[in-house]
Amino acid sequence: MEKRIIPSSELIVNQDGSIFHLHLKPEQLADKIILCGDPDRVGMIANYFDSRECDVQNREFRTITGSYKGKRITVQSHGIGGDNIEIVASELDALANFDLEKRCVRDEFRQLTMVRIGTSGGLQPESPIGSYVASEKAIGFDGVIYFYSGTEKVRDLAYEKALTQQLDWKIEGLKPYVVSADAELLERIVGNDGRIIKGSTIACNGFYAPQGRKLRLPLADENLNKKIEDFRYEGYKITNFEMESSALSGIASLLGHKAMTVCCIIAGRQNLNMNTDYKGSIDDLIQLVLERI
């Protein structure tokens, strides 16, 4: 079968041979990738490396590839939101699985392992400030993966049905979706020492109203957060809010990669408290992920 040649307006390659947004070249990408929102956190993670190969930055996208205890790892920042995750996940896959010169898919598939380290707001007593939550289920309030075909293959449709029914869903034009983390990767990162718990994470398409924060504008559903906290389905409850896990799990699953999100809880949404000085907690989580990825 003749290979599809991707036009330059769709697979965008810079003049130096790097992918458009990340400014990264295929040889600079490791199979193991740690993702984070903040470009400054890339350096924080890479400080643990034994050696570095590259340090590349364009806009909010910073990449450092290096070695940690014999493991080659890329640390990649993605900024805030599912739209940014869509860019980063797509371009990382392109670096791994496209011949950028010939503009076509390579014959041999290269699987990536991606772990996003994030910060999050806790919604349950078992996810207080300072705890670590791995997103076994990522619930999308963002809509990103609906622009791709075949999403029913990677979505938990029964969970989605229970969710929309129990939440009495009122947000017009938006339907939540649910994607599971890669099972093997989830167990590896969580481990068996109890330091990381499993949970269901909502990824919102905004920080304020989509997460139930009310400033000057009223909310479309004033009771949504309470319904989210009360949700129960086959032993699952919704543990935390963030903004990227569903797009990452969804796109990675569609592409055949391993992916998951693990967050440090820095806000208690029930107790209305917030920890803005969370460097020590996130640093411990970084070391856990580096050891287990």
Backbone bond lengths (Angstrom), bond angles and torsions (degrees), N, CA, C in turn:
res aa  C-N    CA-C-N  psi(-1)  N-CA   C-N-CA  omega(-1)  CA-C   N-CA-C  phi
1 M - - - 1.466 - - 1.534 109.75 -
2 E 1.315 114.61 133.49 1.461 119.17 -179.71 1.528 110.07 -69.90
3 K 1.322 114.76 134.80 1.453 119.76 -178.10 1.526 110.86 -76.13
4 R 1.335 114.09 143.01 1.460 119.69 175.51 1.527 110.14 -73.88
5 I 1.299 116.35 128.41 1.455 122.00 175.20 1.522 107.66 -93.39
6 I 1.339 116.29 118.80 1.454 121.08 -175.96 1.524 109.08 -79.96
7 P 1.335 118.60 126.71 1.470 120.03 -179.59 1.526 111.54 -64.59
8 S 1.315 115.36 157.11 1.464 121.22 -175.24 1.516 112.69 -66.73
9 S 1.341 117.92 -19.19 1.457 120.64 177.60 1.524 112.26 -79.37
10 E 1.355 117.85 -12.42 1.461 122.53 -178.60 1.524 112.03 -107.97
11 L 1.313 117.28 -47.63 1.466 121.93 171.93 1.522 105.96 -103.14
12 I 1.337 115.93 97.39 1.464 120.70 -170.11 1.526 109.09 -95.08
13 V 1.325 115.09 120.83 1.458 122.55 -178.40 1.526 108.68 -119.63
14 N 1.313 115.51 131.12 1.463 120.34 178.97 1.524 110.99 -71.78
15 Q 1.312 116.73 165.98 1.462 121.54 -176.14 1.523 112.85 -61.79
16 D 1.337 116.44 -26.49 1.461 119.17 179.92 1.524 112.94 -86.96
17 G 1.346 117.15 5.61 1.457 121.14 178.46 1.513 114.37 89.18
18 S 1.314 117.93 6.80 1.466 121.78 178.95 1.521 110.67 -92.39
19 I 1.324 115.88 157.08 1.466 120.99 179.26 1.523 109.14 -73.12
20 F 1.328 117.28 150.82 1.465 124.06 -162.18 1.532 114.87 -54.98
21 H 1.336 118.55 -60.13 1.464 119.90 -174.18 1.526 112.68 -81.69
22 L 1.325 117.11 -42.57 1.460 120.64 -173.70 1.519 112.85 -77.62
23 H 1.335 117.32 -20.82 1.476 122.63 -176.43 1.531 110.57 57.81
24 L 1.319 116.16 32.04 1.456 122.56 -177.70 1.519 109.70 -107.94
25 K 1.340 116.17 147.07 1.460 121.54 176.76 1.534 109.24 -104.45
26 P 1.339 117.55 153.92 1.471 119.71 -175.35 1.514 114.50 -53.22
27 E 1.321 117.53 -40.20 1.462 120.32 -177.10 1.536 112.79 -70.36
28 Q 1.323 117.34 -10.89 1.471 120.95 179.95 1.530 112.53 -91.21
29 L 1.327 117.80 -1.38 1.464 122.07 -175.38 1.521 111.46 -102.52
30 A 1.347 116.24 127.77 1.461 121.89 173.61 1.523 110.27 -87.55
31 D 1.329 116.56 164.36 1.466 120.77 177.09 1.528 111.72 -74.30
32 K 1.327 116.67 -29.43 1.465 122.04 178.32 1.530 108.50 -98.35
33 I 1.335 116.19 125.86 1.461 120.95 -173.63 1.524 109.29 -130.32
34 I 1.322 115.48 130.04 1.462 121.21 170.54 1.523 107.59 -105.20
35 L 1.321 115.96 124.95 1.458 121.94 -179.02 1.521 109.77 -104.41
36 C 1.321 116.22 147.14 1.462 121.67 175.36 1.524 108.29 -152.66
37 G 1.326 116.19 154.70 1.450 119.16 -177.49 1.507 113.76 -74.70
38 D 1.315 116.85 -44.08 1.456 123.83 -171.20 1.528 111.18 -85.31
39 P 1.346 119.16 123.31 1.467 120.38 176.86 1.524 113.13 -57.40
40 D 1.343 117.45 -32.94 1.469 119.71 178.89 1.523 111.85 -66.21
41 R 1.338 116.90 -28.31 1.462 119.96 180.00 1.527 111.57 -70.74
42 V 1.331 117.22 -21.48 1.467 119.95 176.46 1.524 110.04 -59.60
43 G 1.343 115.90 -46.63 1.455 119.38 178.26 1.509 112.38 -65.86
44 M 1.316 116.67 -36.08 1.469 122.01 178.49 1.527 110.59 -60.72
45 I 1.332 116.22 -42.72 1.469 120.78 178.62 1.524 110.54 -70.58
46 A 1.332 116.62 -44.41 1.467 120.82 -176.90 1.518 112.84 -69.08
47 N 1.328 118.38 -14.97 1.468 120.39 175.76 1.519 111.97 -60.92
48 Y 1.337 116.15 -20.32 1.461 120.32 178.27 1.526 112.13 -86.34
49 F 1.313 118.24 -8.33 1.466 120.79 -178.44 1.535 110.70 -67.49
50 D 1.325 115.52 149.68 1.462 121.83 172.70 1.523 111.25 -79.95
51 S 1.332 115.92 -27.48 1.467 120.63 177.96 1.518 109.16 -156.79
52 R 1.337 116.74 159.95 1.462 122.52 179.02 1.521 110.06 -126.08
53 E 1.331 115.73 141.02 1.460 121.39 176.55 1.522 111.89 -98.65
54 C 1.338 116.56 -39.23 1.455 119.89 -175.17 1.519 110.24 -154.18
55 D 1.316 114.76 156.28 1.464 122.44 175.19 1.524 105.60 -142.92
56 V 1.340 115.98 105.05 1.461 122.11 -171.73 1.522 108.68 -123.57
57 Q 1.327 117.31 137.14 1.470 119.26 177.86 1.524 110.92 -141.21
58 N 1.337 114.94 137.63 1.459 123.54 170.10 1.527 107.27 -143.32
59 R 1.328 116.41 121.91 1.461 121.67 -175.96 1.535 109.69 54.82
60 E 1.353 116.71 -129.15 1.465 119.70 -179.81 1.524 112.64 -86.49
61 F 1.319 117.33 2.39 1.459 121.40 -175.13 1.533 110.23 -99.02
62 R 1.326 115.80 103.77 1.462 120.92 177.07 1.517 109.60 -114.61
63 T 1.321 116.22 138.90 1.460 122.08 -177.70 1.518 110.38 -130.61
64 I 1.314 116.44 130.15 1.460 121.99 168.71 1.525 107.36 -127.68
65 T 1.314 116.76 127.05 1.463 122.53 173.93 1.520 108.40 -112.77
66 G 1.325 115.27 135.48 1.456 119.72 -179.21 1.505 111.39 -163.58
67 S 1.319 115.58 -162.33 1.455 121.69 -175.86 1.525 110.27 -122.65
68 Y 1.334 115.96 135.59 1.460 122.24 175.61 1.529 108.15 -130.85
69 K 1.324 116.69 111.09 1.468 122.37 179.13 1.528 111.92 49.32
70 G 1.314 114.63 45.07 1.463 120.97 176.87 1.512 115.28 84.42
71 K 1.339 117.79 -3.49 1.465 121.40 178.03 1.524 109.79 -99.52
72 R 1.311 116.31 128.48 1.473 120.57 175.01 1.531 108.01 -83.17
73 I 1.317 116.18 122.45 1.461 122.24 -173.67 1.517 109.91 -133.48
74 T 1.325 115.71 139.39 1.463 122.50 170.04 1.525 108.51 -105.42
75 V 1.321 116.46 133.16 1.462 121.62 171.92 1.525 107.15 -108.24
76 Q 1.323 116.02 126.49 1.468 121.92 -172.35 1.524 110.75 -131.16
77 S 1.330 117.51 125.27 1.467 119.94 173.65 1.516 109.58 -89.08
78 H 1.346 115.46 152.10 1.462 119.77 -176.15 1.521 113.83 -131.10
79 G 1.340 118.27 -0.54 1.451 118.23 -176.33 1.514 111.27 74.84
80 I 1.333 115.66 -158.31 1.462 121.29 -174.04 1.528 111.03 -110.01
81 G 1.340 116.43 132.51 1.459 120.79 168.65 1.509 115.85 104.57
82 G 1.352 114.12 158.25 1.460 120.79 -179.62 1.509 113.95 -65.46
83 D 1.342 117.88 -28.13 1.459 119.61 178.07 1.523 110.67 -65.19
84 N 1.338 116.79 -39.04 1.459 119.63 176.35 1.522 112.27 -68.44
85 I 1.333 116.20 -37.91 1.463 119.58 176.96 1.524 110.12 -61.63
86 E 1.320 117.49 -38.97 1.463 120.85 178.71 1.523 110.96 -59.57
87 I 1.323 116.71 -40.86 1.460 121.05 177.19 1.522 110.62 -64.35
88 V 1.328 116.30 -50.91 1.466 120.77 -173.85 1.527 111.45 -66.53
89 A 1.339 117.76 -47.72 1.464 120.03 -179.36 1.523 111.45 -62.30
90 S 1.321 116.84 -39.38 1.464 120.72 -179.93 1.526 111.30 -67.22
91 E 1.325 116.95 -40.98 1.464 119.47 -177.72 1.527 111.87 -76.23
92 L 1.331 117.98 -32.40 1.461 119.58 173.52 1.521 110.71 -64.30
93 D 1.328 116.60 -41.65 1.466 119.58 176.59 1.526 111.25 -64.03
94 A 1.325 116.38 -39.37 1.465 119.62 178.55 1.524 111.24 -62.26
95 L 1.330 116.75 -41.44 1.462 120.47 177.52 1.516 111.31 -62.15
96 A 1.338 116.73 -36.50 1.464 121.14 -177.27 1.516 113.26 -80.92
97 N 1.324 117.48 -32.40 1.471 119.61 -165.68 1.522 115.77 -126.86
98 F 1.315 117.45 7.19 1.462 120.13 174.78 1.526 110.30 -117.83
99 D 1.306 115.97 145.50 1.457 122.18 163.55 1.528 105.43 -84.90
100 L 1.320 116.66 103.93 1.460 120.33 -172.50 1.525 112.63 -68.34
101 E 1.320 117.25 -25.20 1.470 120.03 177.82 1.527 110.79 -75.88
102 K 1.330 116.71 -45.24 1.464 120.35 -179.42 1.526 112.28 -84.34
103 R 1.353 116.40 -13.20 1.459 122.86 175.76 1.537 112.26 63.78
104 C 1.336 115.56 42.13 1.460 120.03 178.98 1.524 109.69 -144.70
105 V 1.337 116.03 163.91 1.462 121.68 -179.21 1.524 109.90 -70.69
106 R 1.319 116.10 137.92 1.462 120.83 176.36 1.530 110.68 -69.49
107 D 1.314 116.98 156.35 1.460 121.63 -179.27 1.528 111.63 -67.87
108 E 1.333 116.85 -37.98 1.464 121.40 -175.97 1.523 110.18 -100.77
109 F 1.336 116.04 125.65 1.458 120.63 -179.66 1.518 110.39 -76.60
110 R 1.320 116.24 135.28 1.468 123.16 176.73 1.527 108.20 -112.51
111 Q 1.327 116.07 115.08 1.460 120.68 -178.13 1.525 110.39 -88.28
112 L 1.323 115.34 133.36 1.451 122.29 177.68 1.530 109.97 -102.68
113 T 1.320 115.99 150.56 1.462 123.10 173.96 1.516 107.71 -115.59
114 M 1.332 116.66 117.29 1.459 121.25 -173.28 1.525 110.55 -123.36
115 V 1.319 116.26 124.12 1.463 122.27 176.40 1.527 107.70 -120.70
116 R 1.318 115.60 119.21 1.461 119.86 177.11 1.523 109.61 -92.69
117 I 1.333 116.10 126.83 1.456 122.63 174.06 1.524 107.14 -101.51
118 G 1.333 116.80 118.20 1.453 119.70 -175.88 1.515 112.93 -133.38
119 T 1.321 114.75 -178.74 1.460 122.59 172.09 1.520 108.14 -116.51
120 S 1.332 116.01 156.18 1.454 117.82 -167.67 1.521 110.72 -158.53
121 G 1.343 114.79 163.68 1.452 121.98 174.01 1.510 110.71 -102.77
122 G 1.333 117.13 127.61 1.457 121.72 -178.41 1.522 112.47 -83.15
123 L 1.345 115.84 144.07 1.462 121.73 -176.35 1.517 113.72 -117.85
124 Q 1.336 117.28 -4.47 1.462 120.35 -175.53 1.528 110.11 -133.47
125 P 1.335 117.45 159.26 1.468 120.11 177.93 1.526 113.12 -58.11
126 E 1.342 117.02 -31.09 1.465 119.90 -179.39 1.523 113.17 -80.88
127 S 1.331 117.90 -1.36 1.468 120.46 175.98 1.526 109.81 -125.07
128 P 1.353 116.84 62.51 1.464 120.46 -179.70 1.526 111.47 -77.89
129 I 1.318 116.22 172.37 1.464 121.08 175.20 1.530 109.74 -55.11
130 G 1.334 114.99 133.13 1.458 121.33 179.66 1.508 114.24 95.89
131 S 1.343 118.61 -12.27 1.462 121.15 179.08 1.529 110.19 -83.99
132 Y 1.341 115.48 164.97 1.466 122.03 179.21 1.530 108.73 -117.08
133 V 1.335 116.25 128.69 1.459 121.47 -178.03 1.528 109.80 -122.69
134 A 1.322 116.34 123.33 1.460 122.66 173.47 1.520 108.69 -93.86
135 S 1.299 116.61 131.15 1.467 121.81 -173.90 1.527 110.49 -82.71
136 E 1.337 115.52 89.29 1.463 119.84 175.24 1.526 109.93 -63.81
137 K 1.336 116.16 -40.62 1.454 122.80 174.31 1.524 108.10 -120.24
138 A 1.318 116.82 129.08 1.459 122.13 176.39 1.522 108.08 -108.58
139 I 1.319 115.98 121.17 1.467 122.71 -175.77 1.515 108.70 -104.35
140 G 1.312 116.78 117.99 1.460 120.66 -174.78 1.516 113.12 -92.67
141 F 1.316 115.76 116.66 1.461 122.03 168.12 1.530 109.61 -100.50
142 D 1.336 116.97 21.22 1.466 121.86 -171.37 1.524 114.38 -109.61
143 G 1.330 117.88 -28.95 1.457 120.98 177.94 1.513 116.15 80.79
144 V 1.345 118.54 1.80 1.465 120.83 -172.22 1.525 112.81 -58.53
145 I 1.348 117.55 -48.12 1.469 117.27 -170.52 1.526 113.01 -74.21
146 Y 1.334 119.08 -10.83 1.458 120.03 177.85 1.519 112.98 -67.25
147 F 1.309 118.17 -12.41 1.457 120.89 175.71 1.532 112.17 -80.91
148 Y 1.336 117.09 -4.53 1.462 122.43 177.22 1.527 109.04 -109.06
149 S 1.309 116.72 151.21 1.462 120.90 178.86 1.531 109.89 -85.88
150 G 1.323 115.83 159.83 1.456 121.42 174.10 1.513 114.92 76.07
151 T 1.339 117.46 19.30 1.464 118.89 -176.28 1.528 112.87 -66.83
152 E 1.330 117.26 -24.13 1.466 119.30 -179.54 1.525 111.55 -61.71
153 K 1.335 117.79 -20.04 1.467 121.31 179.80 1.530 111.48 -71.42
154 V 1.309 117.30 -24.80 1.471 119.64 -175.43 1.523 112.54 -114.49
155 R 1.325 117.85 -1.93 1.457 121.17 -177.65 1.525 111.37 -96.08
156 D 1.327 116.65 150.25 1.457 123.09 174.31 1.527 106.69 -92.59
157 L 1.326 116.35 92.18 1.464 121.56 -171.64 1.525 112.19 -69.20
158 A 1.339 117.93 -34.23 1.464 120.31 178.89 1.527 110.90 -67.58
159 Y 1.315 116.16 -40.64 1.469 120.77 176.87 1.534 109.29 -62.59
160 E 1.320 117.29 -43.08 1.466 121.24 179.25 1.529 111.31 -59.49
161 K 1.329 116.60 -42.58 1.467 120.53 -179.33 1.524 110.64 -63.20
162 A 1.335 116.43 -45.42 1.470 120.20 178.85 1.523 110.42 -63.10
163 L 1.300 116.56 -37.17 1.461 121.27 -178.27 1.524 111.49 -64.98
164 T 1.318 116.74 -51.51 1.469 119.28 -177.44 1.519 111.76 -66.06
165 Q 1.342 116.17 -32.11 1.471 119.02 178.22 1.522 111.14 -70.69
166 Q 1.319 117.75 -49.11 1.463 120.15 -177.01 1.524 112.70 -69.98
167 L 1.325 116.86 -31.77 1.466 119.26 178.99 1.523 111.88 -82.49
168 D 1.354 116.57 -5.97 1.468 119.97 -175.95 1.527 108.84 46.14
169 W 1.325 115.26 60.46 1.470 124.02 -165.45 1.526 112.37 -57.66
170 K 1.318 116.21 125.11 1.458 121.31 -174.04 1.534 113.56 -120.24
171 I 1.322 118.54 -3.53 1.467 120.79 -176.47 1.523 108.83 -80.23
172 E 1.315 117.61 110.57 1.461 122.15 -175.22 1.532 111.21 -69.45
173 G 1.334 114.70 140.75 1.458 120.64 174.07 1.510 115.17 78.00
174 L 1.321 118.15 8.27 1.459 121.52 -178.72 1.523 109.56 -140.34
175 K 1.322 116.36 126.08 1.460 121.73 178.96 1.521 109.37 -118.27
176 P 1.333 118.22 123.34 1.466 119.56 178.47 1.527 111.75 -62.81
177 Y 1.320 115.69 147.40 1.464 120.69 173.54 1.533 108.37 -127.84
178 V 1.331 116.26 160.44 1.457 121.77 -175.81 1.528 109.20 -132.27
179 V 1.328 116.55 128.91 1.463 122.42 178.17 1.524 108.65 -130.23
180 S 1.316 116.68 138.62 1.468 121.04 178.72 1.520 110.74 -86.78
181 A 1.326 115.52 148.36 1.456 120.71 171.13 1.524 109.23 -68.12
182 D 1.324 116.53 158.29 1.463 119.92 173.81 1.530 108.89 -59.79
183 A 1.313 117.06 124.80 1.467 121.72 -170.24 1.528 112.34 -63.14
184 E 1.325 117.31 -45.64 1.471 119.68 -178.64 1.518 111.13 -65.61
185 L 1.319 116.77 -42.75 1.466 120.73 -179.81 1.518 110.82 -65.91
186 L 1.329 116.63 -40.01 1.460 120.71 178.71 1.528 110.89 -58.33
187 E 1.332 117.28 -48.54 1.461 120.50 -178.39 1.522 110.99 -64.75
188 R 1.321 116.93 -36.25 1.457 120.69 -179.20 1.532 111.50 -66.33
189 I 1.322 116.52 -43.87 1.462 120.55 -177.62 1.531 110.92 -74.47
190 V 1.329 117.67 -39.57 1.463 120.49 -179.99 1.528 111.18 -66.68
191 G 1.338 116.82 -40.00 1.455 120.42 -179.05 1.520 111.47 67.62
192 N 1.312 115.83 -164.06 1.475 120.16 -176.85 1.521 112.73 -127.62
193 D 1.342 116.87 20.80 1.459 119.35 -177.57 1.527 113.02 -101.74
194 G 1.342 117.51 2.05 1.452 121.09 176.11 1.511 115.42 77.56
195 R 1.319 118.02 5.07 1.467 119.52 -177.56 1.529 111.81 -77.21
196 I 1.331 116.25 -24.83 1.461 121.53 177.36 1.519 107.97 -122.11
197 I 1.326 117.63 130.71 1.460 120.56 176.26 1.527 109.87 -102.45
198 K 1.316 116.49 158.44 1.458 121.57 174.76 1.523 109.48 -90.96
199 G 1.324 115.85 147.74 1.447 119.18 178.53 1.511 112.22 -156.39
200 S 1.324 114.70 179.41 1.461 122.60 172.51 1.520 107.42 -108.99
201 T 1.324 115.78 125.82 1.456 121.93 -171.85 1.516 110.36 -116.06
202 I 1.327 116.76 129.48 1.463 120.34 172.50 1.524 109.23 -89.67
203 A 1.327 115.68 127.59 1.461 121.86 173.41 1.522 107.93 -103.16
204 C 1.308 116.12 114.65 1.467 121.75 -175.83 1.526 111.23 -95.41
205 N 1.325 115.29 159.49 1.458 120.72 177.47 1.524 111.75 -95.11
206 G 1.317 116.65 22.14 1.452 122.31 176.25 1.512 109.05 -172.81
207 F 1.331 116.15 167.29 1.460 121.30 -176.04 1.526 112.48 -97.47
208 Y 1.305 117.28 -28.37 1.455 120.15 -173.12 1.537 111.29 -97.03
209 A 1.302 120.14 -95.26 1.464 120.96 -175.20 1.532 113.44 -56.49
210 P 1.349 119.94 -41.42 1.465 118.09 179.20 1.529 113.88 -60.68
211 Q 1.321 117.87 -21.56 1.460 121.28 176.63 1.531 111.87 -104.89
212 G 1.333 116.42 14.83 1.450 120.94 175.22 1.509 115.18 81.60
213 R 1.351 117.29 12.64 1.459 119.73 176.85 1.531 109.00 -86.77
214 K 1.308 116.04 131.17 1.466 120.42 -177.76 1.519 109.66 -117.05
215 L 1.318 115.69 118.55 1.453 121.07 174.92 1.529 107.94 -103.76
216 R 1.337 118.57 -102.01 1.475 118.93 179.11 1.520 112.72 -94.56
217 L 1.346 117.19 -24.59 1.464 119.94 -177.00 1.524 110.82 -92.53
218 P 1.332 118.42 140.56 1.469 121.30 177.45 1.527 110.94 -72.21
219 L 1.323 115.94 158.37 1.457 122.52 179.41 1.520 111.02 -90.63
220 A 1.320 116.52 147.11 1.467 120.81 177.93 1.528 111.09 -66.52
221 D 1.343 116.87 -33.20 1.462 121.61 177.68 1.523 107.44 -136.14
222 E 1.322 115.94 98.56 1.460 121.77 -176.75 1.531 112.35 -63.45
223 N 1.334 117.64 -22.09 1.464 121.52 -175.30 1.524 113.59 -101.56
224 L 1.326 117.68 6.45 1.460 120.31 -172.91 1.529 112.04 -61.09
225 N 1.328 118.31 -44.76 1.464 119.27 -178.28 1.529 112.27 -62.71
226 K 1.324 116.64 -38.76 1.470 119.30 178.14 1.524 110.70 -63.57
227 K 1.331 116.87 -40.89 1.468 121.03 178.42 1.529 110.47 -66.24
228 I 1.329 116.39 -36.90 1.465 120.68 176.87 1.527 110.52 -63.10
229 E 1.322 116.95 -45.06 1.465 121.04 179.63 1.527 111.75 -63.27
230 D 1.325 117.69 -33.05 1.467 122.04 -177.15 1.526 113.53 -86.23
231 F 1.327 118.38 -10.28 1.469 122.27 -175.50 1.526 111.13 -60.67
232 R 1.335 115.86 136.20 1.459 122.75 174.69 1.530 108.83 -140.40
233 Y 1.333 115.91 136.08 1.465 119.97 177.65 1.528 108.67 -154.01
234 E 1.321 116.77 113.12 1.460 124.03 175.96 1.530 111.93 47.45
235 G 1.322 116.00 45.49 1.461 120.87 178.00 1.507 114.71 88.74
236 Y 1.328 117.16 -9.74 1.464 120.76 179.34 1.526 110.50 -88.14
237 K 1.307 116.13 144.19 1.452 122.73 165.87 1.532 107.10 -136.07
238 I 1.314 117.11 157.64 1.461 120.81 -176.62 1.523 108.77 -85.14
239 T 1.324 115.69 119.60 1.459 121.62 -170.18 1.518 114.35 -95.77
240 N 1.340 118.19 -29.94 1.461 118.09 -171.88 1.520 112.44 -161.75
241 F 1.334 113.94 160.73 1.465 124.68 175.13 1.528 109.88 -107.40
242 E 1.312 117.37 141.53 1.463 123.19 163.53 1.516 107.30 -156.23
243 M 1.335 120.39 -156.04 1.456 119.46 -170.14 1.524 115.41 -135.71
244 E 1.334 119.27 3.97 1.462 118.79 -172.75 1.525 116.41 -134.60
245 S 1.325 119.09 -16.45 1.464 120.62 -167.82 1.519 114.03 -62.19
246 S 1.335 117.73 -37.82 1.468 120.08 -174.95 1.525 112.00 -70.90
247 A 1.322 117.10 -42.59 1.465 119.73 178.24 1.517 110.40 -63.98
248 L 1.336 117.33 -39.73 1.466 120.61 178.54 1.520 111.04 -63.76
249 S 1.335 117.29 -53.18 1.468 120.16 -178.62 1.519 111.62 -62.86
250 G 1.342 116.55 -39.97 1.454 120.32 -178.14 1.518 112.98 -65.78
251 I 1.325 117.10 -51.67 1.465 120.51 -178.02 1.520 110.70 -67.32
252 A 1.343 117.07 -42.10 1.461 119.46 178.73 1.524 111.43 -61.24
253 S 1.331 117.11 -42.43 1.466 120.28 179.13 1.522 111.41 -63.19
254 L 1.329 117.04 -42.87 1.462 120.37 178.57 1.525 111.40 -62.12
255 L 1.341 116.55 -33.99 1.467 121.47 -177.00 1.528 112.65 -87.85
256 G 1.336 117.57 -10.71 1.465 120.47 179.01 1.515 114.78 91.50
257 H 1.323 118.27 17.02 1.459 122.02 179.31 1.525 111.08 -98.19
258 K 1.332 116.07 162.56 1.458 122.56 173.65 1.520 108.41 -91.33
259 A 1.340 117.21 131.84 1.460 118.99 -179.41 1.513 110.91 -154.51
260 M 1.322 115.23 152.62 1.462 122.15 175.57 1.520 108.50 -165.29
261 T 1.337 114.91 167.13 1.460 122.51 176.67 1.516 109.22 -123.96
262 V 1.332 116.07 139.31 1.462 121.29 171.72 1.519 107.36 -131.64
263 C 1.330 116.38 131.67 1.465 121.33 -172.59 1.514 112.38 -122.26
264 C 1.311 114.07 147.54 1.454 122.27 167.12 1.526 107.46 -91.35
265 I 1.316 117.35 125.45 1.461 121.29 -179.08 1.531 109.06 -78.40
266 I 1.338 115.91 120.98 1.471 120.21 -178.06 1.530 112.13 -118.74
267 A 1.345 117.56 -5.91 1.468 121.10 178.36 1.522 109.13 -134.41
268 G 1.311 116.15 137.27 1.457 121.42 174.42 1.514 109.10 -103.23
269 R 1.321 116.74 103.27 1.463 119.47 -172.89 1.528 111.98 -72.22
270 Q 1.333 117.79 -30.08 1.466 119.69 176.96 1.530 111.27 -75.41
271 N 1.334 115.98 -41.01 1.462 120.57 -177.78 1.531 113.40 -86.73
272 L 1.335 115.47 -4.83 1.467 122.19 177.83 1.526 112.29 59.15
273 N 1.348 116.21 36.97 1.465 119.69 178.16 1.519 110.30 -118.72
274 M 1.342 115.58 164.38 1.456 121.29 -172.40 1.519 109.55 -149.04
275 N 1.329 115.93 137.69 1.456 121.37 174.50 1.519 108.89 -113.16
276 T 1.326 117.48 105.66 1.462 120.48 179.15 1.528 112.34 -88.31
277 D 1.324 117.49 -8.66 1.463 122.49 179.58 1.528 108.62 -110.08
278 Y 1.353 115.19 72.84 1.457 120.37 -170.87 1.527 112.94 -108.93
279 K 1.336 118.30 15.27 1.463 120.91 -174.80 1.528 112.16 -56.81
280 G 1.341 117.13 -43.19 1.453 119.30 -178.40 1.510 112.97 -62.85
281 S 1.330 116.73 -40.72 1.462 120.63 -179.97 1.518 111.54 -67.07
282 I 1.331 116.96 -44.42 1.463 119.64 -178.78 1.525 110.80 -68.45
283 D 1.329 116.94 -30.65 1.459 121.03 178.43 1.527 110.87 -64.75
284 D 1.321 117.73 -41.15 1.467 120.79 176.78 1.523 111.17 -63.29
285 L 1.336 116.59 -39.57 1.465 120.34 179.16 1.525 110.80 -66.23
286 I 1.318 117.19 -40.14 1.466 121.11 177.25 1.529 110.59 -56.71
287 Q 1.327 116.35 -45.34 1.465 119.41 -178.80 1.532 111.70 -65.23
288 L 1.327 117.11 -36.89 1.467 120.43 176.29 1.522 111.25 -60.95
289 V 1.344 115.96 -47.20 1.459 120.39 -177.32 1.523 110.90 -66.66
290 L 1.321 118.17 -40.57 1.461 120.92 178.11 1.530 111.21 -59.92
291 E 1.329 117.10 -38.56 1.452 120.28 179.60 1.531 112.28 -70.65
292 R 1.351 116.71 -32.19 1.472 119.63 -169.04 1.522 114.51 -103.11
293 I 1.300 119.39 -15.67 1.467 119.99 -176.81 1.530 110.57 -66.92
